[in-house]
């Protein structure tokens, strides 16, 4: 089957987003309105694939020297296919795409797999195909994830929640407080890690305006005092904590009540709650954060980062026999 590989152009946005909507593992973060917020930071090399003028696959990616990366502006990125495509079609698309990259003077390809719990329909075919191309797994990133059917608190969380429920704290679902909350996020990252949030305040406000149903802010107050908050991404069947932060100079344990409330709100509607990764810069686990996430019932599910030599696409020729 013949496929046409093209570089994405902004006039193809509706075609691109249509593929994301029809895919088994695309998310709102792969839609162009989300990706474009940081477009000036990267040399875009996203690919859009057509069959008989119908868009059937995309690859969110950017170019970095001789390498194509999918995608440093996203937590996860990979080939995203129309869910009707069979494995034979996926092989043809990946082979043609990687040949296209070679023709554009590229020599290697890095992907950050979309963790399976984010999928609308679990499909890890691309990981198998990277293995067949002798892809090198350069990193495994652990996500702490709670299956909502197995939500059981440990005794420490139960004890703290019992105390917090007596304090008459207030939880609000209101984007109006994003500026005050972002001051806490920025202060915590500066004091703890000497770093800044991935998103600026202007960027996160823009994204919240574009995706009000997918990006939610929850905050917890003691009367008028903001104690902390959680910025939540609704990703297919998952509620994902993108940022969780407590005020550094007030009762940090109040966050427990906020997280518990969010889980209770969503546990009957969504299959998983993602607490994100607790890996440090050297890819070890932060002991305190890991225990805290496990105390809500989280288990580790992994994301895989692969490096693939582009000319190894020829190894796919013998995958189907």
Sine and cosine of phi, psi and omega as CSV:
sin_phi,cos_phi,sin_psi,cos_psi,sin_omega,cos_omega
0.00,0.00,0.69,-0.72,-0.08,-1.00
-0.99,-0.14,0.73,-0.68,0.02,-1.00
-0.83,-0.56,0.57,-0.82,0.04,-1.00
-0.98,-0.17,0.84,-0.54,0.00,-1.00
-0.99,-0.17,0.81,-0.59,0.02,-1.00
-0.74,-0.67,0.48,-0.87,0.17,-0.99
-0.98,0.22,0.64,-0.77,-0.03,-1.00
-0.91,0.41,0.65,-0.76,0.14,-0.99
-0.77,-0.63,0.48,-0.88,-0.14,-0.99
-0.87,0.50,-0.38,0.92,0.02,-1.00
-0.98,0.21,0.01,1.00,0.05,-1.00
-0.98,-0.19,0.21,0.98,-0.13,-0.99
-0.84,0.54,-0.68,0.73,-0.04,-1.00
-0.91,0.41,-0.59,0.80,0.05,-1.00
-0.92,0.40,-0.69,0.72,0.01,-1.00
-0.86,0.50,-0.79,0.61,-0.06,-1.00
-0.91,0.41,-0.46,0.89,0.06,-1.00
-0.91,0.41,-0.64,0.77,0.06,-1.00
-0.89,0.45,-0.70,0.72,0.01,-1.00
-0.85,0.53,-0.67,0.74,-0.03,-1.00
-0.92,0.39,-0.48,0.88,-0.05,-1.00
-0.99,-0.15,0.13,0.99,-0.09,-1.00
-1.00,-0.03,0.18,-0.98,0.07,-1.00
-1.00,-0.08,-0.21,0.98,-0.04,-1.00
-0.62,-0.79,0.15,0.99,0.11,-0.99
-0.96,0.29,0.49,-0.87,0.01,-1.00
-0.79,-0.61,0.13,-0.99,0.02,-1.00
-0.89,0.46,-0.39,0.92,0.03,-1.00
-0.94,0.33,-0.25,0.97,0.05,-1.00
-1.00,-0.06,-0.10,1.00,0.08,-1.00
-0.95,0.32,0.51,-0.86,-0.13,-0.99
-0.92,0.40,-0.51,0.86,0.02,-1.00
-0.90,0.45,-0.47,0.88,0.10,-0.99
-0.99,0.16,-0.75,0.66,-0.07,-1.00
-0.89,0.46,-0.53,0.85,-0.12,-0.99
-0.95,0.30,-0.20,0.98,-0.02,-1.00
-0.90,0.44,-0.42,0.91,0.01,-1.00
-0.86,-0.50,0.49,0.87,-0.10,-0.99
-0.86,0.50,-0.55,0.83,-0.07,-1.00
-0.96,0.28,-0.20,0.98,-0.02,-1.00
-0.99,0.12,-0.28,0.96,-0.15,-0.99
-0.73,-0.68,0.46,-0.89,0.14,-0.99
-1.00,0.02,0.99,-0.12,-0.15,-0.99
-0.88,0.47,0.72,-0.69,0.11,-0.99
-0.68,-0.74,0.67,0.74,0.03,-1.00
-0.94,0.33,0.56,-0.83,-0.02,-1.00
-0.91,-0.42,0.61,-0.79,0.09,-1.00
-0.84,-0.55,0.76,-0.65,-0.13,-0.99
-0.92,-0.39,0.73,-0.68,-0.02,-1.00
-0.88,-0.48,0.54,-0.84,0.21,-0.98
-0.79,-0.62,0.91,-0.41,-0.03,-1.00
0.81,0.58,0.71,0.70,0.05,-1.00
0.93,0.36,0.16,0.99,0.06,-1.00
-0.96,-0.26,0.80,-0.59,0.01,-1.00
-0.94,0.33,0.76,-0.65,-0.10,-1.00
-0.78,-0.62,-0.19,0.98,-0.01,-1.00
-0.33,-0.94,0.43,-0.90,0.08,-1.00
-0.66,-0.75,0.36,-0.93,0.16,-0.99
-0.70,-0.71,0.97,-0.26,0.10,-0.99
-0.95,0.30,0.88,-0.47,-0.12,-0.99
-0.37,-0.93,0.27,-0.96,0.13,-0.99
-0.64,-0.76,0.34,-0.94,-0.02,-1.00
-0.99,-0.11,0.64,-0.77,0.07,-1.00
-0.64,-0.77,1.00,-0.10,-0.07,-1.00
0.91,0.41,-0.85,-0.53,0.01,-1.00
-1.00,-0.05,0.13,0.99,-0.11,-0.99
-0.91,-0.42,0.52,-0.85,0.18,-0.98
-0.93,-0.38,0.72,-0.69,-0.11,-0.99
-0.80,-0.60,0.74,-0.67,-0.01,-1.00
-0.87,-0.49,1.00,-0.07,-0.14,0.99
-0.55,-0.84,0.74,-0.67,-0.08,-1.00
-0.94,0.35,-0.21,0.98,0.09,-1.00
-1.00,0.02,0.00,1.00,-0.02,-1.00
-0.79,-0.61,0.52,-0.85,0.05,-1.00
-0.90,0.43,-0.52,0.85,-0.02,-1.00
-0.48,-0.88,0.59,-0.81,-0.01,-1.00
-0.31,-0.95,0.59,-0.81,-0.10,-1.00
-0.24,-0.97,0.08,-1.00,0.19,-0.98
-0.85,0.52,0.73,-0.69,0.02,-1.00
-0.84,-0.55,0.86,-0.51,-0.13,-0.99
-0.93,-0.36,0.48,-0.87,0.27,-0.96
-0.82,0.58,0.77,-0.64,-0.12,-0.99
-0.91,0.43,-0.19,0.98,0.04,-1.00
-0.99,0.14,-0.23,0.97,-0.05,-1.00
-0.95,0.31,0.74,-0.68,0.05,-1.00
-0.98,0.17,0.19,-0.98,-0.02,-1.00
-0.86,0.51,-0.58,0.81,0.03,-1.00
-0.88,0.48,-0.64,0.77,0.04,-1.00
-0.92,0.38,-0.66,0.75,0.01,-1.00
-0.88,0.47,-0.65,0.76,0.05,-1.00
-0.88,0.47,-0.71,0.71,0.01,-1.00
-0.88,0.48,-0.67,0.74,-0.02,-1.00
-0.92,0.39,-0.72,0.70,0.00,-1.00
-0.90,0.43,-0.66,0.76,0.02,-1.00
-0.89,0.46,-0.74,0.67,-0.02,-1.00
-0.91,0.41,-0.60,0.80,0.00,-1.00
-0.92,0.39,-0.67,0.74,-0.03,-1.00
-0.95,0.30,-0.54,0.84,0.14,-0.99
-0.90,0.43,-0.63,0.78,0.06,-1.00
-0.88,0.47,-0.67,0.74,0.04,-1.00
-0.89,0.46,-0.68,0.73,0.04,-1.00
-0.86,0.51,-0.65,0.76,0.02,-1.00
-0.91,0.41,-0.29,0.96,0.04,-1.00
-0.97,-0.22,0.46,0.89,0.12,-0.99
0.89,0.45,0.56,0.83,0.12,-0.99
-0.97,-0.25,0.41,-0.91,-0.01,-1.00
-0.75,-0.66,-0.22,0.98,0.01,-1.00
-0.56,-0.83,0.28,-0.96,-0.17,-0.99
-0.63,-0.78,0.79,-0.61,0.08,-1.00
-0.89,-0.45,0.75,-0.66,0.06,-1.00
-0.85,-0.53,0.50,-0.87,0.12,-0.99
-0.89,-0.45,0.98,-0.21,-0.17,-0.99
-0.85,0.53,0.51,-0.86,0.08,-1.00
-0.99,0.13,0.93,-0.36,-0.06,-1.00
-0.79,0.61,0.63,-0.77,-0.19,-0.98
-0.88,0.47,-0.47,0.88,-0.03,-1.00
-0.94,0.33,-0.27,0.96,0.09,-1.00
-0.99,0.11,-0.23,0.97,-0.09,-1.00
-0.93,0.36,0.60,-0.80,0.20,-0.98
-0.91,0.40,-0.64,0.77,0.07,-1.00
-0.69,-0.73,0.89,-0.46,-0.10,-0.99
-0.82,0.57,0.79,-0.61,-0.01,-1.00
-0.40,-0.92,0.97,-0.26,-0.01,-1.00
-0.95,-0.31,0.55,0.83,-0.03,-1.00
-0.87,0.50,-0.62,0.79,-0.05,-1.00
-0.91,0.42,-0.58,0.82,0.03,-1.00
-0.89,0.46,-0.64,0.77,0.06,-1.00
-0.89,0.46,-0.68,0.74,-0.04,-1.00
-0.94,0.34,-0.55,0.84,0.09,-1.00
-0.91,0.41,-0.60,0.80,0.09,-1.00
-0.88,0.47,-0.69,0.73,0.01,-1.00
-0.90,0.43,-0.46,0.89,0.03,-1.00
-1.00,0.00,0.25,0.97,0.01,-1.00
0.87,0.50,0.58,0.81,0.09,-1.00
-0.89,0.45,0.56,-0.83,-0.03,-1.00
-0.98,-0.17,0.87,-0.49,0.07,-1.00
-0.97,0.26,0.97,-0.23,-0.11,-0.99
-1.00,0.03,-0.27,0.96,-0.02,-1.00
-0.31,-0.95,0.60,-0.80,0.19,-0.98
-0.88,-0.48,0.86,-0.51,-0.06,-1.00
-0.96,-0.27,0.89,-0.46,-0.05,-1.00
-0.99,0.12,0.76,-0.64,0.14,-0.99
-0.95,-0.31,0.70,-0.71,0.08,-1.00
-1.00,-0.04,0.89,-0.46,-0.18,-0.98
-0.76,-0.65,0.69,-0.72,0.05,-1.00
-0.96,-0.27,0.82,-0.58,0.17,-0.98
-0.99,0.14,0.84,-0.54,-0.17,-0.99
-0.90,0.43,-0.32,0.95,0.05,-1.00
-0.98,0.20,-0.16,0.99,-0.02,-1.00
-0.83,-0.56,0.69,0.73,-0.06,-1.00
-0.99,0.11,0.98,-0.22,0.01,-1.00
-0.72,-0.70,0.87,-0.49,0.05,-1.00
-0.98,0.21,0.50,-0.86,0.12,-0.99
-1.00,0.07,0.06,-1.00,-0.14,-0.99
-0.91,0.41,-0.54,0.84,0.01,-1.00
-0.91,0.42,-0.70,0.72,0.01,-1.00
-0.92,0.39,-0.65,0.76,0.02,-1.00
-0.87,0.49,-0.68,0.73,-0.01,-1.00
-0.90,0.44,-0.70,0.72,-0.02,-1.00
-0.93,0.36,-0.62,0.79,0.03,-1.00
-0.91,0.42,-0.62,0.79,0.04,-1.00
-0.87,0.49,-0.65,0.76,0.04,-1.00
-0.93,0.38,-0.72,0.70,-0.09,-1.00
-0.92,0.40,-0.55,0.84,-0.04,-1.00
-0.92,0.39,-0.26,0.97,0.03,-1.00
-1.00,0.05,-0.12,0.99,-0.14,-0.99
-1.00,-0.05,-0.06,1.00,0.04,-1.00
0.86,0.51,0.69,0.73,0.07,-1.00
-0.98,0.20,0.40,-0.91,-0.07,-1.00
-0.89,-0.45,0.75,-0.66,0.05,-1.00
-0.94,-0.33,0.73,-0.68,-0.06,-1.00
-0.81,-0.58,0.65,-0.76,0.10,-0.99
-0.95,-0.32,1.00,0.02,-0.17,-0.99
-0.39,-0.92,0.89,-0.45,0.00,-1.00
-0.92,0.39,-0.21,0.98,-0.03,-1.00
-0.86,0.51,-0.43,0.90,-0.10,-1.00
-1.00,-0.05,0.22,0.97,-0.10,-1.00
-0.89,0.45,-0.60,0.80,-0.04,-1.00
-0.91,0.42,-0.71,0.70,0.02,-1.00
-0.91,0.42,-0.65,0.76,0.01,-1.00
-0.92,0.40,-0.62,0.79,-0.03,-1.00
-0.92,0.40,-0.44,0.90,0.10,-1.00
-0.91,0.42,-0.62,0.78,0.05,-1.00
-0.92,0.39,-0.72,0.69,0.02,-1.00
-0.84,0.55,-0.75,0.67,-0.05,-1.00
-0.90,0.43,-0.68,0.74,-0.01,-1.00
-0.90,0.43,-0.69,0.72,-0.01,-1.00
-0.89,0.45,-0.71,0.71,-0.02,-1.00
-0.91,0.41,-0.60,0.80,0.02,-1.00
-0.92,0.39,-0.71,0.70,-0.07,-1.00
-0.97,0.26,-0.55,0.83,-0.10,-1.00
-1.00,-0.03,-0.67,0.74,-0.13,-0.99
-0.84,-0.53,0.02,1.00,-0.06,-1.00
0.80,0.60,0.69,0.72,-0.04,-1.00
-0.68,-0.73,-0.01,-1.00,0.01,-1.00
-0.84,-0.55,0.35,-0.94,0.09,-1.00
-0.87,0.49,0.50,-0.86,0.06,-1.00
-0.86,0.51,-0.61,0.79,0.01,-1.00
-0.97,-0.23,0.68,-0.73,0.19,-0.98
-0.97,0.26,0.23,-0.97,0.04,-1.00
-0.86,0.50,-0.69,0.72,0.00,-1.00
-0.88,0.48,-0.64,0.76,-0.01,-1.00
-0.91,0.41,-0.71,0.70,-0.05,-1.00
-0.93,0.36,-0.56,0.83,0.08,-1.00
-0.91,0.42,-0.65,0.76,0.04,-1.00
-0.88,0.47,-0.71,0.70,-0.01,-1.00
-0.91,0.41,-0.62,0.79,0.03,-1.00
-0.91,0.41,-0.57,0.82,0.05,-1.00
-0.93,0.37,-0.62,0.79,-0.03,-1.00
-0.97,0.24,-0.51,0.86,-0.09,-1.00
-0.75,-0.66,0.90,0.44,-0.07,-1.00
-0.91,0.42,-0.41,0.91,0.00,-1.00
-1.00,0.05,-0.30,0.95,-0.03,-1.00
-0.97,-0.22,-0.37,0.93,-0.03,-1.00
-0.86,-0.52,0.90,-0.44,-0.09,-1.00
-0.83,-0.55,0.56,-0.83,0.10,-1.00
-0.92,-0.40,0.79,-0.61,0.11,-0.99
-0.89,-0.46,0.70,-0.71,0.01,-1.00
-0.76,-0.65,0.37,-0.93,0.02,-1.00
-0.80,-0.60,0.71,-0.70,-0.10,-1.00
-0.81,-0.58,0.55,-0.84,0.28,-0.96
-0.95,-0.31,0.99,-0.15,-0.19,-0.98
0.84,0.55,-0.91,-0.42,-0.03,-1.00
-0.99,-0.12,0.00,1.00,-0.05,-1.00
-1.00,0.03,0.86,-0.51,0.05,-1.00
-0.97,0.25,0.89,-0.46,-0.03,-1.00
-1.00,-0.05,-0.36,0.93,-0.01,-1.00
0.32,-0.95,-0.09,-1.00,-0.03,-1.00
-0.22,-0.97,0.01,-1.00,0.05,-1.00
-0.57,-0.82,0.81,-0.58,0.13,-0.99
-1.00,-0.05,0.85,-0.53,-0.15,-0.99
-0.92,-0.39,0.74,-0.68,0.15,-0.99
-0.97,-0.25,0.79,-0.62,0.11,-0.99
-1.00,-0.06,0.95,-0.30,-0.13,-0.99
-0.88,-0.48,0.98,-0.18,-0.04,-1.00
0.80,0.60,-0.92,-0.40,-0.04,-1.00
-0.99,-0.13,0.33,0.94,-0.13,-0.99
-0.82,-0.58,0.64,-0.77,0.22,-0.98
-0.98,-0.19,0.91,-0.42,-0.12,-0.99
-0.92,-0.40,0.81,-0.58,0.08,-1.00
-0.99,0.17,0.96,-0.29,-0.01,-1.00
-0.99,0.16,-0.65,0.76,0.07,-1.00
-0.64,-0.77,0.78,-0.63,0.16,-0.99
-0.81,-0.59,0.84,-0.54,-0.03,-1.00
-0.56,-0.83,0.65,-0.76,0.10,-1.00
-0.95,-0.32,0.50,-0.87,0.06,-1.00
-0.88,0.48,0.78,-0.63,-0.10,-1.00
-0.92,0.40,-0.29,0.96,-0.10,-1.00
-0.89,-0.45,0.31,0.95,0.06,-1.00
-0.73,-0.68,-0.11,-0.99,-0.09,-1.00
-0.92,0.40,0.98,-0.18,-0.04,-1.00
-0.92,0.39,-0.44,0.90,-0.06,-1.00
-0.94,0.35,-0.19,0.98,0.04,-1.00
-0.89,0.46,-0.36,0.93,0.04,-1.00
-0.86,0.51,-0.52,0.85,0.02,-1.00
-0.82,0.58,-0.69,0.72,-0.02,-1.00
-0.92,0.40,-0.63,0.78,0.02,-1.00
-0.90,0.44,-0.74,0.68,-0.01,-1.00
-0.89,0.45,-0.69,0.72,0.03,-1.00
-0.86,0.52,-0.68,0.73,-0.01,-1.00
-0.89,0.46,-0.67,0.75,-0.01,-1.00
-0.91,0.42,-0.69,0.72,0.03,-1.00
-0.87,0.50,-0.70,0.71,0.00,-1.00
-0.88,0.47,-0.59,0.81,0.00,-1.00
-0.90,0.44,-0.63,0.78,-0.22,-0.97
-0.95,-0.31,-0.17,0.99,-0.20,-0.98
-0.90,0.43,-0.42,0.91,-0.01,-1.00
-1.00,0.00,-0.14,0.99,-0.07,-1.00
-0.95,-0.32,-0.47,0.88,-0.07,-1.00
-0.84,-0.54,0.47,-0.88,-0.12,-0.99
-0.99,0.11,-0.48,0.88,-0.09,-1.00
-0.66,-0.75,0.48,-0.88,0.18,-0.98
-0.88,-0.47,0.86,-0.51,-0.01,-1.00
-0.98,-0.19,0.82,-0.58,0.06,-1.00
-0.99,-0.10,0.14,0.99,0.01,-1.00
0.96,0.26,-0.23,-0.97,-0.04,-1.00
-1.00,-0.08,0.43,-0.90,0.13,-0.99
-0.87,-0.50,0.38,0.92,-0.01,-1.00
-0.97,0.25,0.62,-0.79,0.06,-1.00
-1.00,0.03,-0.03,-1.00,-0.03,-1.00
-0.86,0.51,-0.49,0.87,0.01,-1.00
-1.00,-0.09,0.24,0.97,0.07,-1.00
0.94,0.34,0.25,0.97,0.22,-0.98
-1.00,0.10,0.18,-0.98,-0.02,-1.00
-0.99,-0.10,0.66,-0.75,0.13,-0.99
-0.96,0.29,0.90,-0.44,-0.15,-0.99
-0.88,0.48,-0.72,0.69,-0.04,-1.00
-0.90,0.43,-0.73,0.69,0.01,-1.00
-0.91,0.42,-0.63,0.78,0.00,-1.00
-0.88,0.48,-0.71,0.70,0.01,-1.00
-0.90,0.44,-0.67,0.74,-0.03,-1.00
-0.87,0.49,-0.69,0.73,0.00,-1.00
-0.93,0.37,-0.65,0.76,0.04,-1.00
-0.90,0.43,-0.47,0.88,-0.02,-1.00
-0.93,0.37,-0.28,0.96,0.11,-0.99
-1.00,-0.02,-0.05,1.00,0.00,-1.00
0.97,-0.23,0.19,0.98,-0.04,-1.00
-0.95,0.31,0.52,-0.85,0.16,-0.99
-0.81,-0.59,0.31,-0.95,-0.04,-1.00
-1.00,0.06,0.79,-0.61,0.23,-0.97
-0.84,-0.54,0.59,-0.81,-0.24,-0.97
-0.95,-0.31,0.46,-0.89,0.20,-0.98
-0.93,-0.36,0.62,-0.79,-0.08,-1.00
-0.90,-0.44,0.77,-0.64,0.05,-1.00
-0.95,-0.31,0.83,-0.56,-0.07,-1.00
-0.87,-0.50,0.62,-0.79,0.25,-0.97
-0.95,-0.30,0.74,-0.68,-0.06,-1.00
-0.76,-0.65,0.74,-0.67,0.15,-0.99
-0.96,0.27,0.77,-0.64,-0.13,-0.99
-0.89,0.46,-0.60,0.80,-0.04,-1.00
-0.95,0.30,-0.09,1.00,0.07,-1.00
-0.97,0.23,-0.03,1.00,0.04,-1.00
-0.87,0.50,-0.40,0.92,0.00,-1.00
-0.90,0.44,-0.39,0.92,0.02,-1.00
-0.93,0.37,-0.26,0.97,0.03,-1.00
-0.96,0.27,-0.24,0.97,-0.07,-1.00
-0.85,0.52,-0.48,0.88,-0.06,-1.00
-0.97,-0.25,0.16,0.99,-0.07,-1.00
-0.92,0.40,-0.67,0.74,0.05,-1.00
-0.98,-0.18,0.82,-0.57,-0.05,-1.00
-0.79,-0.61,0.00,0.00,0.00,0.00
